[in-house]
């Protein structure tokens, strides 16, 4: 399956099963993708002079085999 940045995908396996989101980053070497608002993880950041510290939520990578292209968008595009 070939996925591109910006495509809408649906998660078919895991804790976020059924969620739909847009691909924001792809790692082709490891077959991983980051999907907007899916697989959220907490990251503890240390404070620096430039940035305030704290707990930040960010997306984690998901294996591409656990994603499928969103069929709903394809149907709308045909009409």
Biopython code that builds the backbone (N, CA, C, O; Angstrom):
import numpy as np
from Bio.PDB.StructureBuilder import StructureBuilder

atoms = [
    (1, "UNK", "N", (0.851, -1.185, 0.000)),
    (1, "UNK", "CA", (0.000, 0.000, 0.000)),
    (1, "UNK", "C", (0.889, 1.237, 0.000)),
    (1, "UNK", "O", (1.850, 1.321, 0.765)),
    (2, "UNK", "N", (0.568, 2.176, -0.845)),
    (2, "UNK", "CA", (1.356, 3.392, -0.965)),
    (2, "UNK", "C", (0.582, 4.557, -0.370)),
    (2, "UNK", "O", (-0.491, 4.908, -0.861)),
    (3, "UNK", "N", (1.117, 5.154, 0.679)),
    (3, "UNK", "CA", (0.487, 6.293, 1.339)),
    (3, "UNK", "C", (1.361, 7.523, 1.164)),
    (3, "UNK", "O", (2.586, 7.421, 1.082)),
    (4, "UNK", "N", (0.719, 8.694, 1.107)),
    (4, "UNK", "CA", (1.435, 9.949, 0.955)),
    (4, "UNK", "C", (1.056, 10.903, 2.070)),
    (4, "UNK", "O", (-0.004, 10.775, 2.683)),
    (5, "UNK", "N", (1.930, 11.856, 2.324)),
    (5, "UNK", "CA", (1.674, 12.891, 3.307)),
    (5, "UNK", "C", (0.446, 13.696, 2.885)),
    (5, "UNK", "O", (0.326, 14.081, 1.722)),
    (6, "UNK", "N", (-0.459, 13.950, 3.819)),
    (6, "UNK", "CA", (-1.661, 14.718, 3.523)),
    (6, "UNK", "C", (-2.885, 13.871, 3.231)),
    (6, "UNK", "O", (-3.996, 14.400, 3.188)),
    (7, "UNK", "N", (-2.715, 12.562, 3.029)),
    (7, "UNK", "CA", (-3.854, 11.683, 2.762)),
    (7, "UNK", "C", (-4.620, 11.379, 4.046)),
    (7, "UNK", "O", (-4.042, 11.334, 5.132)),
    (8, "UNK", "N", (-5.917, 11.173, 3.905)),
    (8, "UNK", "CA", (-6.746, 10.756, 5.030)),
    (8, "UNK", "C", (-6.683, 9.238, 5.147)),
    (8, "UNK", "O", (-6.827, 8.523, 4.155)),
    (9, "UNK", "N", (-6.464, 8.749, 6.377)),
    (9, "UNK", "CA", (-6.397, 7.314, 6.622)),
    (9, "UNK", "C", (-7.236, 6.954, 7.842)),
    (9, "UNK", "O", (-7.569, 7.808, 8.664)),
    (10, "UNK", "N", (-7.567, 5.671, 7.940)),
    (10, "UNK", "CA", (-8.328, 5.146, 9.057)),
    (10, "UNK", "C", (-7.466, 4.112, 9.768)),
    (10, "UNK", "O", (-6.821, 3.288, 9.119)),
    (11, "UNK", "N", (-7.450, 4.151, 11.110)),
    (11, "UNK", "CA", (-6.699, 3.184, 11.906)),
    (11, "UNK", "C", (-7.557, 1.935, 12.040)),
    (11, "UNK", "O", (-8.720, 2.027, 12.432)),
    (12, "UNK", "N", (-7.000, 0.762, 11.720)),
    (12, "UNK", "CA", (-7.784, -0.471, 11.737)),
    (12, "UNK", "C", (-7.414, -1.393, 12.892)),
    (12, "UNK", "O", (-8.122, -2.370, 13.138)),
    (13, "UNK", "N", (-6.312, -1.109, 13.620)),
    (13, "UNK", "CA", (-5.866, -1.963, 14.717)),
    (13, "UNK", "C", (-5.306, -1.085, 15.833)),
    (13, "UNK", "O", (-4.699, -0.049, 15.563)),
    (14, "UNK", "N", (-5.509, -1.496, 17.087)),
    (14, "UNK", "CA", (-4.875, -0.822, 18.210)),
    (14, "UNK", "C", (-5.842, -0.013, 19.043)),
    (14, "UNK", "O", (-7.059, -0.089, 18.870)),
    (15, "UNK", "N", (-5.272, 0.772, 19.960)),
    (15, "UNK", "CA", (-6.088, 1.528, 20.909)),
    (15, "UNK", "C", (-6.900, 2.634, 20.243)),
    (15, "UNK", "O", (-7.929, 3.050, 20.776)),
    (16, "UNK", "N", (-6.456, 3.108, 19.096)),
    (16, "UNK", "CA", (-7.154, 4.163, 18.368)),
    (16, "UNK", "C", (-7.942, 3.634, 17.179)),
    (16, "UNK", "O", (-8.175, 4.362, 16.214)),
    (17, "UNK", "N", (-8.355, 2.371, 17.240)),
    (17, "UNK", "CA", (-9.080, 1.721, 16.149)),
    (17, "UNK", "C", (-10.331, 2.517, 15.783)),
    (17, "UNK", "O", (-11.112, 2.902, 16.652)),
    (18, "UNK", "N", (-10.508, 2.757, 14.482)),
    (18, "UNK", "CA", (-11.682, 3.464, 13.995)),
    (18, "UNK", "C", (-11.481, 4.954, 13.804)),
    (18, "UNK", "O", (-12.310, 5.603, 13.167)),
    (19, "UNK", "N", (-10.400, 5.521, 14.339)),
    (19, "UNK", "CA", (-10.157, 6.954, 14.196)),
    (19, "UNK", "C", (-9.672, 7.265, 12.787)),
    (19, "UNK", "O", (-8.973, 6.470, 12.159)),
    (20, "UNK", "N", (-10.062, 8.443, 12.309)),
    (20, "UNK", "CA", (-9.658, 8.900, 10.988)),
    (20, "UNK", "C", (-8.830, 10.162, 11.159)),
    (20, "UNK", "O", (-9.177, 11.040, 11.949)),
    (21, "UNK", "N", (-7.727, 10.248, 10.409)),
    (21, "UNK", "CA", (-6.867, 11.415, 10.495)),
    (21, "UNK", "C", (-6.025, 11.580, 9.250)),
    (21, "UNK", "O", (-6.066, 10.751, 8.341)),
    (22, "UNK", "N", (-5.263, 12.654, 9.218)),
    (22, "UNK", "CA", (-4.424, 12.995, 8.075)),
    (22, "UNK", "C", (-2.969, 12.656, 8.389)),
    (22, "UNK", "O", (-2.502, 12.907, 9.500)),
    (23, "UNK", "N", (-2.259, 12.096, 7.433)),
    (23, "UNK", "CA", (-0.845, 11.757, 7.624)),
    (23, "UNK", "C", (-0.030, 13.045, 7.637)),
    (23, "UNK", "O", (-0.138, 13.866, 6.727)),
    (24, "UNK", "N", (0.796, 13.218, 8.687)),
    (24, "UNK", "CA", (1.616, 14.422, 8.792)),
    (24, "UNK", "C", (3.103, 14.138, 8.600)),
    (24, "UNK", "O", (3.876, 15.056, 8.325)),
    (25, "UNK", "N", (3.514, 12.873, 8.742)),
    (25, "UNK", "CA", (4.915, 12.517, 8.558)),
    (25, "UNK", "C", (5.019, 11.035, 8.232)),
    (25, "UNK", "O", (4.234, 10.228, 8.730)),
    (26, "UNK", "N", (5.998, 10.675, 7.386)),
    (26, "UNK", "CA", (6.194, 9.270, 7.003)),
    (26, "UNK", "C", (7.668, 8.911, 7.123)),
    (26, "UNK", "O", (8.539, 9.680, 6.718)),
    (27, "UNK", "N", (7.941, 7.726, 7.688)),
    (27, "UNK", "CA", (9.284, 7.157, 7.729)),
    (27, "UNK", "C", (9.245, 5.904, 6.856)),
    (27, "UNK", "O", (8.801, 4.847, 7.305)),
    (28, "UNK", "N", (9.704, 6.018, 5.617)),
    (28, "UNK", "CA", (9.611, 4.916, 4.662)),
    (28, "UNK", "C", (10.580, 3.783, 4.970)),
    (28, "UNK", "O", (10.309, 2.639, 4.606)),
    (29, "UNK", "N", (11.696, 4.065, 5.628)),
    (29, "UNK", "CA", (12.679, 3.024, 5.953)),
    (29, "UNK", "C", (12.091, 2.026, 6.942)),
    (29, "UNK", "O", (12.290, 0.819, 6.805)),
    (30, "UNK", "N", (11.364, 2.530, 7.940)),
    (30, "UNK", "CA", (10.781, 1.664, 8.971)),
    (30, "UNK", "C", (9.295, 1.387, 8.756)),
    (30, "UNK", "O", (8.674, 0.713, 9.578)),
    (31, "UNK", "N", (8.707, 1.898, 7.655)),
    (31, "UNK", "CA", (7.273, 1.733, 7.347)),
    (31, "UNK", "C", (6.373, 2.263, 8.459)),
    (31, "UNK", "O", (5.448, 1.582, 8.902)),
    (32, "UNK", "N", (6.655, 3.481, 8.902)),
    (32, "UNK", "CA", (5.875, 4.112, 9.961)),
    (32, "UNK", "C", (5.298, 5.428, 9.458)),
    (32, "UNK", "O", (5.848, 6.062, 8.558)),
    (33, "UNK", "N", (4.176, 5.825, 10.059)),
    (33, "UNK", "CA", (3.544, 7.092, 9.714)),
    (33, "UNK", "C", (2.984, 7.744, 10.973)),
    (33, "UNK", "O", (2.553, 7.058, 11.900)),
    (34, "UNK", "N", (2.994, 9.088, 10.996)),
    (34, "UNK", "CA", (2.348, 9.846, 12.066)),
    (34, "UNK", "C", (1.030, 10.363, 11.518)),
    (34, "UNK", "O", (0.979, 10.949, 10.437)),
    (35, "UNK", "N", (-0.030, 10.140, 12.275)),
    (35, "UNK", "CA", (-1.362, 10.578, 11.872)),
    (35, "UNK", "C", (-1.838, 11.620, 12.879)),
    (35, "UNK", "O", (-1.698, 11.439, 14.089)),
    (36, "UNK", "N", (-2.400, 12.707, 12.368)),
    (36, "UNK", "CA", (-2.850, 13.822, 13.204)),
    (36, "UNK", "C", (-3.892, 13.364, 14.223)),
    (36, "UNK", "O", (-4.884, 12.729, 13.864)),
    (37, "UNK", "N", (-3.661, 13.690, 15.497)),
    (37, "UNK", "CA", (-4.563, 13.391, 16.623)),
    (37, "UNK", "C", (-4.771, 11.899, 16.869)),
    (37, "UNK", "O", (-5.801, 11.514, 17.422)),
    (38, "UNK", "N", (-3.816, 11.043, 16.471)),
    (38, "UNK", "CA", (-3.905, 9.606, 16.699)),
    (38, "UNK", "C", (-2.617, 9.151, 17.366)),
    (38, "UNK", "O", (-1.543, 9.657, 17.042)),
    (39, "UNK", "N", (-2.710, 8.192, 18.304)),
    (39, "UNK", "CA", (-1.561, 7.658, 19.039)),
    (39, "UNK", "C", (-0.842, 8.767, 19.796)),
    (39, "UNK", "O", (0.375, 8.915, 19.689)),
    (40, "UNK", "N", (-1.597, 9.540, 20.556)),
    (40, "UNK", "CA", (-1.038, 10.654, 21.314)),
    (40, "UNK", "C", (-0.198, 10.123, 22.475)),
    (40, "UNK", "O", (-0.607, 9.206, 23.188)),
    (41, "UNK", "N", (0.984, 10.719, 22.650)),
    (41, "UNK", "CA", (1.903, 10.323, 23.700)),
    (41, "UNK", "C", (2.318, 11.556, 24.487)),
    (41, "UNK", "O", (2.383, 12.655, 23.936)),
    (42, "UNK", "N", (2.599, 11.378, 25.775)),
    (42, "UNK", "CA", (3.032, 12.485, 26.613)),
    (42, "UNK", "C", (4.558, 12.538, 26.635)),
    (42, "UNK", "O", (5.221, 11.517, 26.815)),
    (43, "UNK", "N", (5.102, 13.729, 26.451)),
    (43, "UNK", "CA", (6.543, 13.943, 26.443)),
    (43, "UNK", "C", (6.867, 14.989, 27.507)),
    (43, "UNK", "O", (6.315, 16.089, 27.487)),
    (44, "UNK", "N", (7.755, 14.649, 28.430)),
    (44, "UNK", "CA", (8.163, 15.578, 29.480)),
    (44, "UNK", "C", (9.346, 16.392, 28.971)),
    (44, "UNK", "O", (10.401, 15.841, 28.657)),
    (45, "UNK", "N", (9.161, 17.721, 28.892)),
    (45, "UNK", "CA", (10.194, 18.617, 28.376)),
    (45, "UNK", "C", (10.798, 19.414, 29.521)),
    (45, "UNK", "O", (10.092, 19.923, 30.391)),
    (46, "UNK", "N", (12.114, 19.509, 29.498)),
    (46, "UNK", "CA", (12.820, 20.304, 30.489)),
    (46, "UNK", "C", (12.802, 21.767, 30.041)),
    (46, "UNK", "O", (12.912, 22.049, 28.847)),
    (47, "UNK", "N", (12.665, 22.692, 30.984)),
    (47, "UNK", "CA", (12.628, 24.113, 30.669)),
    (47, "UNK", "C", (14.012, 24.600, 30.243)),
    (47, "UNK", "O", (15.022, 24.195, 30.818)),
    (48, "UNK", "N", (14.052, 25.466, 29.238)),
    (48, "UNK", "CA", (15.276, 26.108, 28.785)),
    (48, "UNK", "C", (15.044, 27.614, 28.770)),
    (48, "UNK", "O", (13.953, 28.076, 29.105)),
    (49, "UNK", "N", (16.059, 28.381, 28.384)),
    (49, "UNK", "CA", (15.902, 29.828, 28.311)),
    (49, "UNK", "C", (14.877, 30.221, 27.257)),
    (49, "UNK", "O", (14.128, 31.181, 27.433)),
    (50, "UNK", "N", (14.850, 29.469, 26.157)),
    (50, "UNK", "CA", (13.948, 29.805, 25.056)),
    (50, "UNK", "C", (12.545, 29.223, 25.241)),
    (50, "UNK", "O", (11.556, 29.873, 24.900)),
    (51, "UNK", "N", (12.451, 27.999, 25.779)),
    (51, "UNK", "CA", (11.169, 27.294, 25.842)),
    (51, "UNK", "C", (10.764, 26.999, 27.278)),
    (51, "UNK", "O", (11.598, 26.734, 28.143)),
    (52, "UNK", "N", (9.467, 27.054, 27.500)),
    (52, "UNK", "CA", (8.910, 26.696, 28.795)),
    (52, "UNK", "C", (8.822, 25.173, 28.883)),
    (52, "UNK", "O", (8.509, 24.513, 27.892)),
    (53, "UNK", "N", (9.089, 24.624, 30.037)),
    (53, "UNK", "CA", (9.021, 23.178, 30.223)),
    (53, "UNK", "C", (7.610, 22.716, 30.521)),
    (53, "UNK", "O", (6.681, 23.523, 30.572)),
    (54, "UNK", "N", (7.448, 21.413, 30.717)),
    (54, "UNK", "CA", (6.145, 20.866, 31.050)),
    (54, "UNK", "C", (5.877, 19.576, 30.303)),
    (54, "UNK", "O", (6.771, 19.001, 29.682)),
    (55, "UNK", "N", (4.637, 19.130, 30.371)),
    (55, "UNK", "CA", (4.222, 17.902, 29.707)),
    (55, "UNK", "C", (3.532, 18.272, 28.396)),
    (55, "UNK", "O", (2.563, 19.031, 28.382)),
    (56, "UNK", "N", (4.044, 17.728, 27.303)),
    (56, "UNK", "CA", (3.534, 18.042, 25.966)),
    (56, "UNK", "C", (2.931, 16.784, 25.347)),
    (56, "UNK", "O", (3.521, 15.707, 25.426)),
    (57, "UNK", "N", (1.758, 16.917, 24.731)),
    (57, "UNK", "CA", (1.150, 15.809, 23.985)),
    (57, "UNK", "C", (1.586, 15.890, 22.540)),
    (57, "UNK", "O", (1.507, 16.955, 21.927)),
    (58, "UNK", "N", (2.048, 14.772, 21.980)),
    (58, "UNK", "CA", (2.424, 14.743, 20.574)),
    (58, "UNK", "C", (2.095, 13.388, 19.982)),
    (58, "UNK", "O", (1.928, 12.404, 20.701)),
    (59, "UNK", "N", (2.003, 13.349, 18.652)),
    (59, "UNK", "CA", (1.647, 12.119, 17.959)),
    (59, "UNK", "C", (2.846, 11.174, 17.923)),
    (59, "UNK", "O", (3.997, 11.598, 17.813)),
    (60, "UNK", "N", (2.538, 9.875, 18.020)),
    (60, "UNK", "CA", (3.552, 8.850, 17.866)),
    (60, "UNK", "C", (3.385, 8.169, 16.516)),
    (60, "UNK", "O", (2.359, 8.321, 15.853)),
    (61, "UNK", "N", (4.405, 7.417, 16.117)),
    (61, "UNK", "CA", (4.349, 6.713, 14.840)),
    (61, "UNK", "C", (3.472, 5.468, 14.944)),
    (61, "UNK", "O", (3.375, 4.852, 16.005)),
    (62, "UNK", "N", (2.835, 5.104, 13.826)),
    (62, "UNK", "CA", (2.018, 3.900, 13.704)),
    (62, "UNK", "C", (2.524, 3.144, 12.477)),
    (62, "UNK", "O", (2.872, 3.760, 11.470)),
    (63, "UNK", "N", (2.566, 1.835, 12.553)),
    (63, "UNK", "CA", (3.008, 1.047, 11.408)),
    (63, "UNK", "C", (1.975, 1.160, 10.293)),
    (63, "UNK", "O", (0.770, 1.152, 10.541)),
    (64, "UNK", "N", (2.467, 1.264, 9.067)),
    (64, "UNK", "CA", (1.574, 1.475, 7.922)),
    (64, "UNK", "C", (0.616, 0.317, 7.682)),
    (64, "UNK", "O", (-0.430, 0.503, 7.059)),
    (65, "UNK", "N", (0.954, -0.876, 8.165)),
    (65, "UNK", "CA", (0.053, -2.011, 7.990)),
    (65, "UNK", "C", (-1.197, -1.869, 8.848)),
    (65, "UNK", "O", (-2.187, -2.564, 8.617)),
    (66, "UNK", "N", (-1.166, -0.977, 9.836)),
    (66, "UNK", "CA", (-2.316, -0.751, 10.705)),
    (66, "UNK", "C", (-3.194, 0.396, 10.210)),
    (66, "UNK", "O", (-4.104, 0.826, 10.918)),
    (67, "UNK", "N", (-2.930, 0.893, 9.007)),
    (67, "UNK", "CA", (-3.689, 1.992, 8.418)),
    (67, "UNK", "C", (-4.308, 1.551, 7.102)),
    (67, "UNK", "O", (-3.786, 0.670, 6.418)),
    (68, "UNK", "N", (-5.434, 2.179, 6.755)),
    (68, "UNK", "CA", (-6.018, 1.965, 5.438)),
    (68, "UNK", "C", (-6.485, 3.309, 4.900)),
    (68, "UNK", "O", (-6.871, 4.199, 5.658)),
    (69, "UNK", "N", (-6.442, 3.439, 3.578)),
    (69, "UNK", "CA", (-6.906, 4.677, 2.963)),
    (69, "UNK", "C", (-8.375, 4.850, 3.260)),
    (69, "UNK", "O", (-9.133, 3.881, 3.292)),
    (70, "UNK", "N", (-8.772, 6.084, 3.475)),
    (70, "UNK", "CA", (-10.158, 6.377, 3.820)),
    (70, "UNK", "C", (-11.037, 6.250, 2.581)),
    (70, "UNK", "O", (-10.912, 7.043, 1.648)),
    (71, "UNK", "N", (-11.916, 5.268, 2.565)),
    (71, "UNK", "CA", (-12.775, 4.981, 1.419)),
    (71, "UNK", "C", (-13.827, 6.074, 1.232)),
    (71, "UNK", "O", (-14.267, 6.307, 0.106)),
    (72, "UNK", "N", (-14.232, 6.740, 2.292)),
    (72, "UNK", "CA", (-15.260, 7.775, 2.216)),
    (72, "UNK", "C", (-14.796, 8.905, 1.300)),
    (72, "UNK", "O", (-15.578, 9.408, 0.494)),
    (73, "UNK", "N", (-13.513, 9.313, 1.418)),
    (73, "UNK", "CA", (-13.001, 10.389, 0.584)),
    (73, "UNK", "C", (-13.001, 10.008, -0.885)),
    (73, "UNK", "O", (-13.255, 10.857, -1.740)),
    (74, "UNK", "N", (-12.723, 8.752, -1.197)),
    (74, "UNK", "CA", (-12.718, 8.302, -2.582)),
    (74, "UNK", "C", (-14.102, 8.383, -3.196)),
    (74, "UNK", "O", (-14.249, 8.760, -4.358)),
    (75, "UNK", "N", (-15.123, 8.028, -2.417)),
    (75, "UNK", "CA", (-16.499, 8.084, -2.917)),
    (75, "UNK", "C", (-16.926, 9.520, -3.185)),
    (75, "UNK", "O", (-17.608, 9.791, -4.173)),
    (76, "UNK", "N", (-16.530, 10.443, -2.310)),
    (76, "UNK", "CA", (-16.874, 11.856, -2.511)),
    (76, "UNK", "C", (-16.161, 12.436, -3.736)),
    (76, "UNK", "O", (-16.718, 13.265, -4.457)),
    (77, "UNK", "N", (-14.921, 11.989, -3.959)),
    (77, "UNK", "CA", (-14.156, 12.507, -5.091)),
    (77, "UNK", "C", (-14.745, 12.065, -6.429)),
    (77, "UNK", "O", (-14.638, 12.794, -7.415)),
    (78, "UNK", "N", (-15.363, 10.890, -6.480)),
    (78, "UNK", "CA", (-15.959, 10.380, -7.725)),
    (78, "UNK", "C", (-17.209, 11.155, -8.112)),
    (78, "UNK", "O", (-17.526, 11.253, -9.297)),
    (79, "UNK", "N", (-17.930, 11.710, -7.133)),
    (79, "UNK", "CA", (-19.192, 12.414, -7.421)),
    (79, "UNK", "C", (-18.972, 13.788, -7.964)),
    (79, "UNK", "O", (-19.934, 14.500, -8.253)),
]
sb = StructureBuilder()
sb.init_structure("model")
sb.init_model(0)
sb.init_chain("A")
sb.init_seg("    ")
for serial, (resi, resn, name, xyz) in enumerate(atoms, 1):
    if name == "N":
        sb.init_residue(resn, " ", resi, " ")
    sb.init_atom(name, np.array(xyz, "f"), 0.0, 1.0, " ", f" {name:<3s}", serial, name[0])
structure = sb.get_structure()
